[in-house]
Amino acid sequence: MNKKLTAAILLSGSSIAAMHAINQVHTSLCTAKCLLNNAENRYYEWRFGKIRYQKKGSGSPLLLIHDLTAGSSNYEYHRLINNLTEKHEIYSVDLLGYGLSDKPSMTYTGNLYEQLVSDFITNVIKRKTSVVVSGESVPFVLLACHNNPNFINRIICINPQSLYLQNQIPSNQTKLMKLFLEIPVLGTFTYHVLTNRIMLEKFFQRQYFCNAEEIREKYIANYLEAAYAGGYNAKYAFASYVGKYMNVNILRELKEINNSILMIGGEQEDEIHTTIDNYRYYNPAIEEVYIPNTRHLPQLEAPDEMLEQIKIFLGK
């Protein structure tokens, strides 16, 4: 019996050591090129950690906020930024827990990000700004707009999260998944399995892009680096995302917002027409437009068409 117990302990210890080694090697490989590091990076010292952002151009301020999926960062907008700098002072941020911003071991919520947006505008931009926001970040930006109407001007929402999904709260199952992902070594190993290169390539091919030929190797490489920058702590935002802690119910706020809002959908994004119709049901003043032959990331897949719609809307 003692021999079997000893063997089991040794096997468990060896497995944990092997997973730890794999985690370290995989993180090193994904971040070795330092693609996200450049001279344009600035940092805002927020109370929960440093927030990486870039500032370019001059004119009316425009804040760019990325999605909440694994590997998201301000790189999501890199094909738009230089073409907007003639008329706008561009601020593109990495949210807390993403990209090169700090990734503290904490629970990340929609209300946390709503406060981050408000504080960033107040302390960094320091004047009323328009916002471009993507995917599952849309609700907390709308919440920030409702709670601080003097901070935000026009809002452009790219493929907003379904209101039905956004209203889901953490369940026992999702809470358990979050706790599991936060376990040292084993949870980290699971995070690596769920967000490795093969998985990200599948996301780009099946969900993010309509045309696989438009997917570039550098997109995958930058998303991988953003997903693993920060080492062990890189998994915490993903754990809160999976646990549905980032969701916020905004139905009341959506009805009361008076700002000009444009929702841009990728024509081939699943259920996007229904999703935007639901937003317009609660706020009929919302405008809508769809980018042909695109899915979740039209800002990467069809930047020229995106730029045209952004310039038309902001030029009103």
N, C-alpha and C positions, 0 to 999 in steps of 0.2 A: 504493500500500500504506500509506504514511504517512498519507494522507488518511483511509483507512478506519479505521486504528488510532486516529487522533485523534477521528474521529466516534464510534467505539465507546466511547472513554474519556469523551467529553463526554456521550454518552447514558447511560452507566453512572453517571457523577457526578450527572447531572440526576435520574435515577431514585432514587438513594440520597437526594439532597436532598429530593425530593418525598415519599418514604416517611418521612423524619425529620420533615418538617413535618406530615404527616398524623398521625404518632404523637403529636406534641406537642399538636396541636389536639384530637385525640380524647381524650387524657388530660385536658386542660383541661375539655372539655365534660362528661365523665363525673364529674368531681370538683368542679365549680363550685359546687354547692349545699351542700357541706360537711354532708351529712346525718348523718354519723357523729360529727361533733364536738358534744359537749355537756358541760355542767358536771359530769356524773357520771363522766367518764372519769378513771381513775387509771392510773399506770404503775409497773410492777415492773421494776427495773433488773437484768435477767438478764445473764449473762456474754456472750451472743451478741446482745444488743440489748434495747431497751425493749419490754415486753409490756403492751399496753393491756388494762385490765379494768375492770369496774364492780362495785360492792359495794352491796347493798341488803338491808334487813330485819334481823331478829334471830331467834335460835334456833339450831338445829343447822345446821352449814354444809352447803351444797350447791353443788358446782362444776359449771358448764355448759360443755361443750366442743363446738364446732361441727365440721362435716364438713370435708373437705379439697378439695372441688370449687372451681372458679374462682368468686370472688366470695363465698365463705363468710366469715362473721364471727360475732361474738356476736349480731348482729342476728337471726340464725336463731331465737333464743329470746325475742324481745322480747314476744311475745304470752303468754308463760307467766310471766315474771319477777314482775310486780306481784301476781299471784295466788298466789305462793309465799312472799311476804315475811313473812306473819304468823307462820309457824312456822319459817322458815329464813333463815339469813344467806346470801344468794345472791352467788356470785362467777361472773361470766360473762366469759370471756377471748377475746381474739383471739390465736390461735397465732402464733408467729414466722412472718413471711412472709405474713400474712393481715390484712385489715382495716386498723386504724390502728397495729398493732404494727410494729416495725422490719422491714425486708425486705432483709437483707444479701445480697450476691451470693455465695451458697454453695450447697452441696448439702444439701437437707433430707431427713432420714430419719426413719423410725419410731422409731428409738432416740434421736434428738435430741428428739423430742416426748415420748417416755417420760421422759427426764430433765427436760424442762421441766415436765411435770405434777408430778413428784416434788419438784422444787425450789420450784415455786409453792406447793404444799401446805405444805412445810416452812417456807418463809420468809415467806409472806403469810398463809395461812389459820392455820397454826401449831397445828392440831388435826385429829383424824381427821374426814374428810369423806365424804359420799356424792357420787356423780358421775352426771350425765346426759350421755351422749355420743352423737354421731350419726355414722352412715355409716362412712366409711373411717378415722375416728379411733378406732373401737372397739378394734381390736387393740392399739394402743400404750397405751391406758388399761388394758386387761386385763394387759398386760405390766408396767405400773407397779404395778398391784395385786399381782401375783405377787411382784415383786421388793421391794416395800415394803408388806407386809400390814398394818402398823400405821398406815399413812397413809390408807387408803381403807376406807370402811364398805360401804354398799350401792351397787350399780351398775345404772343403767338404760341400756340400749343401744337406740337407735332405728335400725331398718333397718341392722343391721351388715353390713359388707363380707363377701362370700363368702370362706370359708376357701380355696377353690381359687384365686381371684384373688389373695388376700392372700399366698399362697405363691409367686407368680410373682416371679422375680428379674429385675433389669435384663438385657436381652438386647443384642446388638450393635445391633439396630434401635432399641430404645428409648434406648440410650445415644447413638446418633447423633441422634435427635430432640431429646434434651435439649441436646446440644452446639449443634445448629442454632438452637434457641430462644434460646440464650444469646448468639448472635452479635449484636453491636450493629446497630441499625437494621433489618436484614432479619429477624433473629429477633424483634425487638420488634414489627415490622410483622405478622409471622405470628401472634404472640400476640394482637394487636389483632383480627385477622381471626377467630381461633378463639374469642374471648371477648367480642365486641361485643354490642350490644343485641339484634340479630336472633338471634344464637346463644343468648343467655341466655333470650330469650323462648321459643325452641324447647325449651330444657331444661325450663323451667317447664311448658310445655304438654304435653310428651311424656314427661317423666321425673319431675319433682318433684311435680306436682299431678295428681289424678284428675279434678277438675272445673275446667275452664278459667275458669268464671265466678268462682271464688274467688281467682283471681290478681289482685292489686292492683298498680297502677302503682308504688306506693312500694316494693314488694318488688323489682321490677326495678331501680329507681333506686338503692336501697341496695346491691344486689349489684354493680351496675356501679361504684359508687364504691369499694366494698371491693376490687374487682378491679384498680383503677387507682391507688388511693392509694399514694403512694410513688414514682410516676413510673416511670422506667426499670427500677428494681429489682423492680417488681411481678410481673415474669414469672418470677423465679427459682424460687419455690415451685411454680408451675405446671409449669415445666420438669422439676423433680424428680418431680412427680406423674406427668407423662406418661412419664418415664423409669423409673417403678416403683421409685424409690429409697425411697419412703415405706412400702413393703410390709415386713411382718415376719411371720415364721413363729412362731405362738404355740401350736402343738398341744400341746407338752409342758406349757407354762404353763397352758393352758386346763384340762387334766386335773387340775392340782394346786391350782387356786384354790378356796378354801373360802368365799368371800364370797357373800352373797345377790345374785343377778343376775336381773334381769328384762329380757327382750328384747321390744321393742314393734315390730311390723311394720305398715307400711301394707298393708292388705288387697290392694290392687291393685299393689303393688311386684313387679316381675319376680322370680320364683324365691325370694321371701322365705320361704315355708314350707320349701322345701328347705334354704335357707341356715341358718335357725334350727334345723332338725332336725339339721343337721351339727354345729352348736355343741353341741346337747344330747347328741349321740352321744358327744362327748368329755367333757361335764360334764352328766350327767343331772339335776343339781339346778337347772339353769337353768329359770326360769319363762318362759312366753310368753303374749302377748296380741296381738290384731290390731285395728287401728282401721279400721272399715268406710269405704269410699269415699274412701280416701286412698292416696297413693303414697309418694314419698321423704321429703316434709317434712310429716308429720302435725302437727308442732308449729306450723306456719303454717297448714295447711289445716283442721285440726280441733283447735284449742287446748283447747276445753272437754273433749273426750274424753281428750286427752292429760293434762290436769291431773287428771282423775278417776283415771286409772291411776297417775300419779305419787304422788298423795296416798295412795291405797290401799296402794301398795307401801312407801312411806317411813313410813307410819303403823303398820306391823306391829311 
